[in-house]
Amino acid sequence: SGTALVQIGAFDSDAIAGSEWDRVSGRYSSLFAGKSPVVQKHEAGGRTFYRLRIAGFESRDEARKFCAALIAAGNDCIPAAAQ
């Protein structure tokens, strides 16, 4: 709990989240070195979706810098924390 993560998307299935991890981590392999995917099932408003989050940050500041780099490259990224 409280572990620094970033979220790069929310998808309709676990499989789609996994495909997005493969696509983005492959495209930015140096940025994603030492990182791992965390897919979290979430329900809201009668809908189920799967958050694609990334773990492997030593601090929230490191997670924010990662997001800044990903956003600068034209991708979505939101700093988050494990709950």
C-alpha beads as a LAMMPS data file, in Angstrom:
LAMMPS data file: protein, C-alpha beads

83 atoms
82 bonds

1 atom types
1 bond types

-500.0 500.0 xlo xhi
-500.0 500.0 ylo yhi
-500.0 500.0 zlo zhi

Masses

1 110.0

Atoms # bond

1 1 1 0.000 0.000 0.000
2 1 1 1.276 3.449 -0.902
3 1 1 3.768 2.097 -3.448
4 1 1 4.409 4.547 -6.279
5 1 1 2.812 3.481 -9.560
6 1 1 1.738 5.170 -12.766
7 1 1 -1.400 4.439 -14.766
8 1 1 -1.199 4.471 -18.543
9 1 1 -4.745 3.448 -19.361
10 1 1 -7.992 1.691 -18.473
11 1 1 -9.319 -1.002 -20.803
12 1 1 -12.333 -3.255 -21.329
13 1 1 -10.399 -6.469 -20.683
14 1 1 -7.287 -7.848 -19.056
15 1 1 -6.130 -9.034 -22.489
16 1 1 -6.375 -5.537 -23.996
17 1 1 -4.433 -4.113 -21.037
18 1 1 -1.735 -6.744 -21.617
19 1 1 -1.536 -5.896 -25.318
20 1 1 -1.170 -2.209 -24.490
21 1 1 1.665 -3.039 -22.069
22 1 1 3.435 -4.969 -24.830
23 1 1 2.973 -2.120 -27.321
24 1 1 4.049 0.774 -25.096
25 1 1 6.847 -1.000 -23.222
26 1 1 8.248 -2.244 -26.540
27 1 1 8.131 1.200 -28.096
28 1 1 9.881 2.865 -25.138
29 1 1 12.021 -0.042 -23.950
30 1 1 14.736 2.084 -22.329
31 1 1 12.158 4.060 -20.323
32 1 1 10.440 0.838 -19.221
33 1 1 13.648 -0.963 -18.149
34 1 1 13.149 -2.443 -14.678
35 1 1 9.392 -1.775 -14.707
36 1 1 6.574 -4.304 -14.553
37 1 1 2.864 -4.228 -15.397
38 1 1 0.126 -4.258 -12.766
39 1 1 -3.390 -4.836 -14.106
40 1 1 -6.103 -4.007 -11.588
41 1 1 -9.758 -4.908 -12.101
42 1 1 -12.007 -2.011 -11.136
43 1 1 -15.758 -1.530 -11.120
44 1 1 -17.463 1.847 -11.322
45 1 1 -20.867 2.974 -12.536
46 1 1 -21.931 -0.593 -13.297
47 1 1 -18.938 -1.083 -15.584
48 1 1 -15.862 -3.267 -15.155
49 1 1 -12.553 -2.120 -16.543
50 1 1 -8.895 -2.970 -16.135
51 1 1 -6.374 -0.335 -15.112
52 1 1 -2.931 -0.759 -16.615
53 1 1 -0.472 0.471 -14.056
54 1 1 3.296 0.243 -13.918
55 1 1 5.411 -0.662 -10.895
56 1 1 9.135 -0.384 -10.289
57 1 1 9.588 3.156 -8.992
58 1 1 11.657 3.949 -5.915
59 1 1 9.699 7.125 -5.169
60 1 1 6.684 9.129 -6.211
61 1 1 9.056 11.714 -7.670
62 1 1 10.564 9.044 -9.939
63 1 1 7.030 8.037 -11.017
64 1 1 6.191 11.687 -11.830
65 1 1 9.358 12.031 -13.937
66 1 1 8.486 8.806 -15.785
67 1 1 5.007 10.206 -16.545
68 1 1 6.454 13.501 -17.736
69 1 1 8.659 11.626 -20.225
70 1 1 5.785 9.445 -21.432
71 1 1 3.435 12.434 -21.807
72 1 1 6.129 14.349 -23.720
73 1 1 6.200 11.411 -26.147
74 1 1 2.429 11.714 -26.667
75 1 1 1.086 9.047 -24.303
76 1 1 -1.293 9.146 -21.363
77 1 1 0.191 8.743 -17.905
78 1 1 -1.112 9.492 -14.412
79 1 1 0.956 9.076 -11.226
80 1 1 -0.861 6.797 -8.773
81 1 1 -0.250 4.787 -5.620
82 1 1 -1.081 1.189 -4.763
83 1 1 -4.122 0.907 -2.533

Bonds

1 1 1 2
2 1 2 3
3 1 3 4
4 1 4 5
5 1 5 6
6 1 6 7
7 1 7 8
8 1 8 9
9 1 9 10
10 1 10 11
11 1 11 12
12 1 12 13
13 1 13 14
14 1 14 15
15 1 15 16
16 1 16 17
17 1 17 18
18 1 18 19
19 1 19 20
20 1 20 21
21 1 21 22
22 1 22 23
23 1 23 24
24 1 24 25
25 1 25 26
26 1 26 27
27 1 27 28
28 1 28 29
29 1 29 30
30 1 30 31
31 1 31 32
32 1 32 33
33 1 33 34
34 1 34 35
35 1 35 36
36 1 36 37
37 1 37 38
38 1 38 39
39 1 39 40
40 1 40 41
41 1 41 42
42 1 42 43
43 1 43 44
44 1 44 45
45 1 45 46
46 1 46 47
47 1 47 48
48 1 48 49
49 1 49 50
50 1 50 51
51 1 51 52
52 1 52 53
53 1 53 54
54 1 54 55
55 1 55 56
56 1 56 57
57 1 57 58
58 1 58 59
59 1 59 60
60 1 60 61
61 1 61 62
62 1 62 63
63 1 63 64
64 1 64 65
65 1 65 66
66 1 66 67
67 1 67 68
68 1 68 69
69 1 69 70
70 1 70 71
71 1 71 72
72 1 72 73
73 1 73 74
74 1 74 75
75 1 75 76
76 1 76 77
77 1 77 78
78 1 78 79
79 1 79 80
80 1 80 81
81 1 81 82
82 1 82 83
